[in-house]
Amino acid sequence: MFRIRRASERGHFNHGWLDTYHSFSFARYDDPRHMGFRSLRVINEDWIAAGRGFGTHPHEDMEIVTYVLEGELAHRDSLGTGSTIRPGELQCMTAGTGIEHSEYNPSPTEPVHLYQIWLLPERAGLQPSYEQKAFPAEERRNRFRLVASLDGRDGSLSIRQDARLYLASLDAGGELEHAIEPDRHAWLQVLRGDATLNGVAVSAGDGVAVSAESKLSIRSDAPAEVLLFDLA
């Protein structure tokens, strides 16, 4: 069973310095029909203007994943982390008992384009933590590269939820398959380009909730990039 969340149907706000699209209810976007999927709670696609960003603010009891597509994002947090997230790098942060952080576009001229994703943690009250890692393009070219998992297997980052996150970049004519274990579910987020998922056309910004399926087949006639969540 597939349920497509088209890019054009998402919540949208343009604050001038921030152009943001919400796949699920978030902040001022209240949509009872779209409150999340399984442990996924937030999928926001953001463009942050040059020299702007989010000031220091708190989070707790949430797994936060950030992936930058274009530009750079400077991160600072109450754990003492100071880093810059660049294209091809993934950030995983366990907010747990409480963490404060800021996110800022350090470029004086160019916007930063990113996805920020929240997942519910396996339990409340976890110890806050931060990880960041680059995943080279060749590791995810025409294949699913595991980038985050509960046990940090295969060089992936650790996330405190029974979820496996995969990145893949498809060349023109690229094809991929992913087997879904019984009683598991999936969400596919198209980051760039166009593709077909089990024969259904999807485009950049589209998300697809998948249940009661044993296999996903993805094909693209032009370059595309996707993020796949394999969820309990």
C-alpha positions as CSV (number, residue, x, y, z in Angstrom):
1,M,0.0,0.0,0.0
2,F,1.3,3.4,-1.0
3,R,0.2,6.8,0.2
4,I,1.9,9.7,-1.7
5,R,2.4,13.1,0.0
6,R,3.0,15.4,-3.0
7,A,5.4,18.2,-2.7
8,S,2.7,20.7,-3.7
9,E,0.4,19.5,-0.9
10,R,2.8,20.2,2.0
11,G,2.5,23.0,4.4
12,H,4.4,26.1,3.2
13,F,5.6,29.3,4.8
14,N,7.9,31.9,3.4
15,H,9.2,34.1,6.1
16,G,11.6,36.0,3.9
17,W,14.8,34.6,5.5
18,L,13.3,31.1,5.7
19,D,11.4,29.3,2.9
20,T,10.0,26.1,4.5
21,Y,7.9,23.1,3.5
22,H,6.4,20.8,6.0
23,S,5.4,17.2,5.1
24,F,3.8,16.8,8.6
25,S,2.1,19.2,11.0
26,F,4.7,21.5,12.5
27,A,4.7,24.9,14.2
28,R,1.9,27.0,12.6
29,Y,1.0,24.3,10.1
30,D,-1.7,22.2,11.8
31,D,-3.0,19.3,9.7
32,P,-4.6,16.4,11.7
33,R,-4.5,14.2,8.6
34,H,-0.7,14.5,8.5
35,M,0.8,14.1,12.0
36,G,3.7,11.8,11.0
37,F,4.3,8.2,9.9
38,R,5.3,5.5,12.3
39,S,8.2,7.0,14.3
40,L,8.7,9.9,11.8
41,R,7.3,13.1,13.2
42,V,8.8,16.0,11.2
43,I,10.2,16.3,7.6
44,N,10.9,19.9,6.8
45,E,12.6,21.1,3.6
46,D,14.2,24.5,4.3
47,W,16.0,27.2,2.4
48,I,17.7,29.6,4.8
49,A,18.9,33.0,3.4
50,A,22.5,34.1,3.5
51,G,23.6,35.3,6.9
52,R,20.4,34.1,8.6
53,G,19.4,31.2,10.8
54,F,17.8,29.9,14.0
55,G,19.0,31.3,17.2
56,T,19.7,29.2,20.3
57,H,16.6,27.1,21.2
58,P,15.8,24.0,23.2
59,H,14.7,20.4,22.2
60,E,14.1,17.3,24.3
61,D,13.0,13.7,23.7
62,M,13.5,13.8,19.9
63,E,16.0,12.3,17.4
64,I,17.0,15.1,15.0
65,V,18.5,14.4,11.6
66,T,19.9,17.1,9.3
67,Y,21.0,16.6,5.7
68,V,22.4,19.5,3.6
69,L,21.8,19.5,-0.1
70,E,23.4,22.8,-1.1
71,G,25.4,25.4,0.9
72,E,26.6,25.1,4.5
73,L,24.9,25.1,7.9
74,A,26.8,26.1,11.0
75,H,25.8,24.2,14.2
76,R,26.4,25.1,17.8
77,D,25.0,23.3,20.9
78,S,25.1,23.1,24.6
79,L,27.2,19.9,24.5
80,G,30.1,22.1,23.3
81,T,29.8,21.0,19.6
82,G,30.7,23.5,17.0
83,S,30.6,22.3,13.4
84,T,29.6,23.0,9.8
85,I,27.4,20.6,7.9
86,R,28.1,20.5,4.2
87,P,26.5,18.7,1.3
88,G,26.8,14.9,1.6
89,E,27.1,15.1,5.4
90,L,24.5,13.9,7.8
91,Q,23.9,15.1,11.4
92,C,22.2,13.0,14.0
93,M,21.4,14.6,17.4
94,T,19.7,12.9,20.4
95,A,17.9,15.7,22.3
96,G,17.0,13.4,25.2
97,T,16.8,15.0,28.5
98,G,17.5,18.4,26.9
99,I,19.8,20.2,24.5
100,E,20.0,23.7,23.1
101,H,21.4,24.5,19.7
102,S,21.6,27.1,17.0
103,E,21.7,26.7,13.2
104,Y,23.1,29.5,11.0
105,N,23.9,30.0,7.3
106,P,27.5,31.4,7.4
107,S,27.5,32.4,3.7
108,P,27.3,36.1,3.0
109,T,25.8,35.5,-0.4
110,E,24.3,32.0,-0.9
111,P,21.3,30.3,0.7
112,V,21.5,26.8,2.3
113,H,19.1,24.1,1.2
114,L,18.5,21.3,3.7
115,Y,16.2,18.7,5.2
116,Q,15.6,18.5,8.9
117,I,13.9,15.4,10.1
118,W,12.6,14.4,13.6
119,L,11.9,10.9,14.8
120,L,10.4,9.9,18.1
121,P,13.1,8.2,20.3
122,E,12.9,4.6,21.5
123,R,12.2,6.0,25.0
124,A,12.2,9.3,26.9
125,G,15.0,10.6,29.0
126,L,18.0,9.6,26.9
127,Q,21.4,11.1,27.3
128,P,21.9,13.9,24.8
129,S,24.5,13.3,22.0
130,Y,25.7,14.5,18.7
131,E,27.2,12.8,15.6
132,Q,28.1,14.0,12.2
133,K,29.6,12.2,9.2
134,A,30.3,12.7,5.5
135,F,29.1,10.0,3.1
136,P,31.0,10.3,-0.2
137,A,29.0,10.3,-3.4
138,E,30.6,7.1,-4.6
139,E,29.3,5.2,-1.6
140,R,25.7,6.0,-2.5
141,R,25.9,6.1,-6.3
142,N,23.3,3.7,-7.7
143,R,23.1,1.9,-4.3
144,F,21.4,2.4,-0.9
145,R,24.0,3.5,1.6
146,L,23.0,3.0,5.2
147,V,23.6,6.3,6.9
148,A,21.9,5.9,10.3
149,S,20.7,3.0,12.3
150,L,19.9,1.9,15.9
151,D,23.2,0.0,16.2
152,G,25.4,2.2,14.0
153,R,26.2,-0.7,11.8
154,D,28.3,-0.5,8.6
155,G,29.8,2.8,9.5
156,S,26.4,4.5,9.9
157,L,25.5,7.1,12.5
158,S,23.6,6.0,15.6
159,I,19.9,6.9,16.0
160,R,18.0,5.9,19.1
161,Q,15.0,4.4,17.3
162,D,14.4,1.2,15.4
163,A,14.9,3.0,12.0
164,R,17.3,2.6,9.2
165,L,18.1,5.5,7.0
166,Y,19.5,5.1,3.5
167,L,20.7,7.6,1.0
168,A,21.0,6.8,-2.7
169,S,22.0,8.9,-5.8
170,L,20.7,7.5,-9.1
171,D,22.3,8.1,-12.5
172,A,20.1,8.4,-15.5
173,G,18.7,5.0,-16.1
174,G,19.6,3.9,-12.6
175,E,17.6,1.2,-10.9
176,L,17.5,0.1,-7.2
177,E,15.6,-2.4,-5.1
178,H,15.0,-2.6,-1.4
179,A,13.4,-5.5,0.4
180,I,11.0,-4.7,3.3
181,E,11.0,-7.2,6.1
182,P,7.6,-8.5,7.3
183,D,5.9,-6.1,9.8
184,R,8.1,-3.2,8.7
185,H,7.2,0.0,6.9
186,A,9.0,2.5,4.7
187,W,9.0,6.2,3.8
188,L,10.7,7.4,0.7
189,Q,11.6,11.1,0.4
190,V,12.6,12.3,-3.1
191,L,15.4,14.9,-2.5
192,R,16.2,15.8,-6.1
193,G,15.0,14.8,-9.6
194,D,12.2,12.5,-10.7
195,A,11.8,8.8,-10.4
196,T,9.3,6.0,-10.4
197,L,8.6,3.9,-7.2
198,N,7.0,0.6,-8.1
199,G,5.9,2.2,-11.3
200,V,4.4,5.3,-9.7
201,A,5.9,8.6,-10.8
202,V,7.4,10.8,-7.9
203,S,9.3,14.0,-8.0
204,A,11.5,16.2,-5.8
205,G,9.8,17.0,-2.5
206,D,7.4,14.1,-2.8
207,G,7.2,11.6,0.1
208,V,5.7,8.1,0.0
209,A,4.4,6.1,3.0
210,V,4.7,2.4,2.3
211,S,3.0,-0.4,4.3
212,A,2.2,-4.1,3.5
213,E,4.8,-4.2,0.7
214,S,7.7,-6.7,0.4
215,K,9.9,-4.7,-2.0
216,L,10.5,-1.3,-3.4
217,S,11.7,-0.8,-6.9
218,I,13.1,2.6,-7.9
219,R,14.1,3.8,-11.4
220,S,15.1,7.2,-12.7
221,D,15.5,8.3,-16.3
222,A,17.6,11.3,-15.1
223,P,19.8,11.9,-12.1
224,A,17.9,11.8,-8.8
225,E,18.6,11.5,-5.1
226,V,16.4,9.8,-2.5
227,L,16.3,9.2,1.3
228,L,14.7,6.0,2.4
229,F,13.4,5.3,6.0
230,D,13.0,1.6,6.9
231,L,10.8,1.8,10.0
232,A,9.4,-0.5,12.7
